[in-house]
Protein backbone atom coordinates (compact mmCIF):
# COMPACT_ATOMS: atom_id res chain seq x y z
CA UNK A 1 0.00 0.00 0.00
CA UNK A 2 1.26 3.46 -0.80
CA UNK A 3 0.05 6.38 1.23
CA UNK A 4 0.37 9.68 -0.56
CA UNK A 5 -0.45 12.73 1.45
CA UNK A 6 0.57 16.34 1.01
CA UNK A 7 1.79 17.60 4.37
CA UNK A 8 3.38 20.72 5.66
CA UNK A 9 7.09 20.31 6.34
CA UNK A 10 6.74 20.18 10.15
CA UNK A 11 4.10 17.41 9.97
CA UNK A 12 5.99 15.16 7.54
CA UNK A 13 8.33 13.69 10.13
CA UNK A 14 5.55 13.17 12.71
CA UNK A 15 3.38 11.39 10.15
CA UNK A 16 6.25 9.16 8.97
CA UNK A 17 7.05 8.24 12.57
CA UNK A 18 3.38 7.44 13.27
CA UNK A 19 3.24 5.02 10.31
CA UNK A 20 6.52 3.36 11.40
CA UNK A 21 5.26 2.84 15.00
CA UNK A 22 2.02 1.14 13.93
CA UNK A 23 1.89 -2.58 13.18
CA UNK A 24 -0.01 -2.68 9.87
CA UNK A 25 -0.65 -5.98 8.10
CA UNK A 26 0.32 -4.40 4.76
CA UNK A 27 3.58 -2.72 3.84
CA UNK A 28 3.01 1.03 3.74
CA UNK A 29 5.20 3.47 1.85
CA UNK A 30 4.80 7.16 2.58
CA UNK A 31 5.32 9.46 -0.41
CA UNK A 32 5.65 13.13 0.44
CA UNK A 33 5.31 15.86 -2.17
CA UNK A 34 8.03 18.26 -1.09
CA UNK A 35 8.69 20.75 -3.88
CA UNK A 36 5.27 21.22 -5.42
CA UNK A 37 1.81 19.78 -4.96
CA UNK A 38 1.05 17.41 -7.85
CA UNK A 39 -2.78 17.56 -7.69
CA UNK A 40 -4.78 14.33 -7.69
CA UNK A 41 -3.54 12.82 -10.96
CA UNK A 42 0.10 13.73 -10.58
CA UNK A 43 0.09 12.66 -6.94
CA UNK A 44 -1.38 9.23 -7.70
CA UNK A 45 0.99 8.70 -10.62
CA UNK A 46 3.96 9.63 -8.43
CA UNK A 47 2.84 7.46 -5.50
CA UNK A 48 2.14 4.44 -7.72
CA UNK A 49 5.65 4.11 -9.19
CA UNK A 50 6.29 0.86 -7.30
CA UNK A 51 3.15 -0.82 -8.71
CA UNK A 52 4.31 -1.31 -12.30
CA UNK A 53 1.31 -2.92 -14.08
CA UNK A 54 -0.57 -4.08 -11.00
CA UNK A 55 -4.02 -2.76 -10.18
CA UNK A 56 -4.30 -0.72 -7.00
CA UNK A 57 -6.87 1.05 -4.87
CA UNK A 58 -6.95 4.81 -4.38
CA UNK A 59 -8.91 5.99 -1.33
CA UNK A 60 -9.45 9.68 -0.71
CA UNK A 61 -8.77 10.64 2.92
CA UNK A 62 -11.68 13.10 3.19
CA UNK A 63 -14.33 10.36 3.08
CA UNK A 64 -15.22 8.59 6.31
CA UNK A 65 -14.51 4.94 5.46
CA UNK A 66 -16.27 2.48 7.77
CA UNK A 67 -16.12 -1.31 8.07
CA UNK A 68 -19.25 -1.67 5.95
CA UNK A 69 -17.28 -0.53 2.92
CA UNK A 70 -15.20 -3.74 2.88
CA UNK A 71 -17.87 -5.62 0.91
CA UNK A 72 -18.19 -2.72 -1.50
CA UNK A 73 -14.42 -2.62 -2.03
CA UNK A 74 -14.54 -6.34 -2.83
CA UNK A 75 -17.35 -5.73 -5.35
CA UNK A 76 -15.28 -2.92 -6.88
CA UNK A 77 -12.26 -5.22 -7.19
CA UNK A 78 -14.37 -8.04 -8.66
CA UNK A 79 -15.85 -5.75 -11.34
CA UNK A 80 -12.42 -4.37 -12.22
CA UNK A 81 -10.81 -7.81 -12.53
CA UNK A 82 -13.72 -9.39 -14.41
CA UNK A 83 -13.95 -6.59 -17.00
CA UNK A 84 -10.27 -5.57 -17.04
CA UNK A 85 -11.32 -1.93 -16.69
CA UNK A 86 -10.85 0.76 -14.07
CA UNK A 87 -13.73 1.16 -11.64
CA UNK A 88 -14.91 3.66 -9.09
CA UNK A 89 -17.35 3.56 -6.22
CA UNK A 90 -20.26 5.96 -6.66
CA UNK A 91 -23.16 6.90 -4.41
CA UNK A 92 -26.54 8.42 -5.14
CA UNK A 93 -26.73 12.12 -4.28
CA UNK A 94 -29.65 11.23 -1.98
CA UNK A 95 -27.34 9.14 0.22
CA UNK A 96 -24.96 12.03 0.87
CA UNK A 97 -24.97 13.65 4.29
CA UNK A 98 -23.85 16.90 2.65
CA UNK A 99 -26.64 17.94 0.27
CA UNK A 100 -24.51 20.56 -1.50
CA UNK A 101 -23.05 18.02 -3.97
CA UNK A 102 -24.36 18.50 -7.51
CA UNK A 103 -23.35 15.08 -8.84
CA UNK A 104 -20.31 13.91 -10.77
CA UNK A 105 -21.39 11.03 -12.99
CA UNK A 106 -24.16 8.88 -14.42
CA UNK A 107 -24.17 5.23 -15.45
CA UNK A 108 -25.40 3.56 -18.62
CA UNK A 109 -26.96 0.07 -18.77
CA UNK A 110 -23.48 -1.53 -18.87
CA UNK A 111 -22.39 0.36 -15.72
CA UNK A 112 -20.02 2.47 -17.80
CA UNK A 113 -19.51 5.92 -16.31
CA UNK A 114 -20.80 8.97 -18.16
CA UNK A 115 -20.61 12.71 -17.53
CA UNK A 116 -23.85 14.47 -18.38
CA UNK A 117 -25.66 17.68 -17.59
CA UNK A 118 -27.70 16.25 -14.68
CA UNK A 119 -25.54 13.68 -12.88
CA UNK A 120 -27.17 11.44 -10.25
CA UNK A 121 -24.07 9.98 -8.63
CA UNK A 122 -21.22 11.33 -6.50
CA UNK A 123 -17.69 9.90 -6.55
CA UNK A 124 -17.05 8.49 -3.07
CA UNK A 125 -13.29 8.74 -3.30
CA UNK A 126 -12.66 5.01 -3.91
CA UNK A 127 -11.30 3.77 -7.21
CA UNK A 128 -9.28 0.86 -8.50
CA UNK A 129 -6.96 1.52 -11.41
CA UNK A 130 -3.81 0.35 -13.19
CA UNK A 131 -0.84 2.62 -13.93
CA UNK A 132 -1.59 2.17 -17.64
CA UNK A 133 -4.42 4.72 -17.26
CA UNK A 134 -1.76 7.40 -17.10
CA UNK A 135 -0.43 6.49 -20.57
CA UNK A 136 2.22 9.04 -21.53
CA UNK A 137 1.60 11.44 -18.64
CA UNK A 138 4.57 12.74 -16.71
CA UNK A 139 4.84 13.27 -12.96
CA UNK A 140 3.69 16.86 -12.79
CA UNK A 141 0.53 18.58 -11.51
CA UNK A 142 -2.68 17.42 -13.24
CA UNK A 143 -6.19 16.50 -12.17
CA UNK A 144 -7.44 12.93 -12.07
CA UNK A 145 -10.46 14.31 -13.97
CA UNK A 146 -8.32 14.36 -17.13
CA UNK A 147 -7.62 10.65 -16.76
CA UNK A 148 -11.28 9.89 -16.05
CA UNK A 149 -12.37 11.87 -19.12
CA UNK A 150 -10.01 9.77 -21.28
CA UNK A 151 -11.32 6.55 -19.74
CA UNK A 152 -14.93 7.65 -20.25
CA UNK A 153 -14.29 8.37 -23.95
CA UNK A 154 -12.74 4.91 -24.32
CA UNK A 155 -15.61 3.29 -22.33
CA UNK A 156 -13.03 1.96 -19.88
CA UNK A 157 -14.38 3.33 -16.60
CA UNK A 158 -17.03 1.34 -14.73
CA UNK A 159 -19.13 2.38 -11.76
CA UNK A 160 -20.20 0.39 -8.72
CA UNK A 161 -23.03 1.96 -6.72
CA UNK A 162 -22.53 2.13 -2.96
CA UNK A 163 -25.44 1.34 -0.68
CA UNK A 164 -23.87 3.18 2.25
CA UNK A 165 -24.63 6.64 3.60
CA UNK A 166 -21.90 8.95 2.25
CA UNK A 167 -19.99 11.09 4.75
CA UNK A 168 -17.49 13.44 3.17
CA UNK A 169 -15.51 16.10 5.04
CA UNK A 170 -15.28 19.00 2.61
CA UNK A 171 -15.11 21.89 5.08
CA UNK A 172 -14.64 22.60 8.77
CA UNK A 173 -18.37 23.11 9.42
CA UNK A 174 -19.17 19.63 8.04
CA UNK A 175 -16.25 18.18 10.02
CA UNK A 176 -17.65 19.59 13.27
CA UNK A 177 -21.12 18.18 12.54
CA UNK A 178 -19.77 14.77 11.55
CA UNK A 179 -17.42 14.69 14.53
CA UNK A 180 -20.42 14.87 16.83
CA UNK A 181 -22.66 12.58 14.80
CA UNK A 182 -20.42 9.93 13.22
CA UNK A 183 -16.80 10.12 14.34
CA UNK A 184 -17.14 10.90 18.04
N, C-alpha and C positions, 0 to 999 in steps of 0.2 A: 504494500500500500504506500502510496506517496501522498504526503500531506503538503499542499501548497497553500501558503497563507502569506499575505502581505502584512508585514508587521513594522512598527516603528523600531528604529535601531535599538533602543533600550529594552524592548520587549523580546527581541529575537533570542537572546541568550537565555532568558527565563523560560521561554516556550520550549526551546531545544532541550533544556535541562529537565523540564516537566516530562517531555516525551521519553527521555532516557530513563527517568526514575520509574515510570510505569511498566508493568509487565503485560504487554499486549501479546495476543496470540499470533498476530501478523507482524512481519517486519515493516517498520515505518521509517520512511525517509522524509526528512524535512527539507523543503526547497524554499529558500528565502529570496525574494526579489529585492536586491540591494540597490542597484543603480537607478532603475526606472520600473514603474509598475507596468506590467505587460497586458493588462486587461484580461478578460476571461479566456479568450482564445489563445493568446500568447502565453498566458500563465499555465494553461493546461498542456499546451504543446511542450513548454519548457519542463514542467514537472513530469511528463510522461516519457522522457528520454530513455529511461531504463526498460520500458515495456516492449520495445521493438514492435512486433506485429501482433502482440497479444491484445485481447479486449480488456477494458478496464472500466471501473465505475468512477464517476465524478459525482460527488455529493456537495452541494452548496452548504456552507456553514450557517446561513441565515434562516434555514428551515429547521423547525423542531422535529427531529427524527426520533420516533418512538419505536418500541419493540414490534408493534403491529405492522411496521413497514417491512419487516423481514420477508414475509410471504410475497409482498409486492415486488421487492427486489429480486426474489427468485423468479417470479413471473416475467419481470423485465429481462433477466438473464436468459430465460428459456426462449422468449420471443426473439431476442437478438441472435442466439445460437442457431435456432431453427431456421430463421430467415436469412442469416448472414448479413444483417443490416443493423445499423445503429438504432438505438431505441431510447425513448425518454418517458419518464413517468409524468403523467398529466393529471389534473384534477378539475372537476367542474367548478366554475366560478361560484356556484351556490354552496360549495363545501368549504369555501375560504372564510376564515375568521375575519380577515380584513376585506371588507366589501369594496375597497377602492380599486381593486384590480379590474382592468378592462377585458382581459383575455389575450392569450398569446397565439393560440393555435386552434384548428379544427381537425377532425379526422374524417377520412372517406371510408367507404365500406370495407376496404382492405386494411384498415388501421394505419394507413399512410398519413403522415402529418401534412397539413395544409396551413397556409396563412391566408386569411380572408378578411373582409371588412368587419364582420361581426363574429369574433372568435369566442367559442364557448368554454375553452379549456385554458388553464393556467399551467405553466411549467413549474413543477414542484421543486426543481433543483437537483433531481436525480436523473442521470443518463448513463448509458453504457455505450462506449465507442471503441474504435480501434485507431491507432495513430495514422492509419492510411487516410482518414477523413481530412487530415491537414494537407494532403497532397504536396504541393511545392511551396507551402508557406514557410516562412522563416520565423525564428524566435524573435519577435518584436511585438509591440502592442497591436492587438486587433481583437474585435469582439467575436465571441462564439456565434453570434447571430449570422455572421458571414458564412461560417461553416454550415450552420443549419440551413441557410438559404440554398447553398449548393446541394446539400443532401436532399432537400425538398424538391428541387428541380429534377434531380436524378431519380426521385421516388425511392430513396434509400434511407428514409428516417421514419421509423414506426413509433406509434404511441400506445402506451398501456395506461388505462384509466385507473387511478387510485380510488379506493372506496373510503379512504380515511379523511377525517376533517383536516384541513390544511392550515397550519400555523406557521406564518412567515414573519420574521422580525425585520421590518423595513424602515422603522424609525424608533426613536426613543419612547414615544408615547405608546406605540404598540408593544414594545418590550415591557414597559411597566405594567400594562394590562395583562399581558401573557404571563409575566412573572408571578402575578397574584393568582391567576386562573389556572395555568397549566404547569409552569415550571416549579413554582414554590410549593 
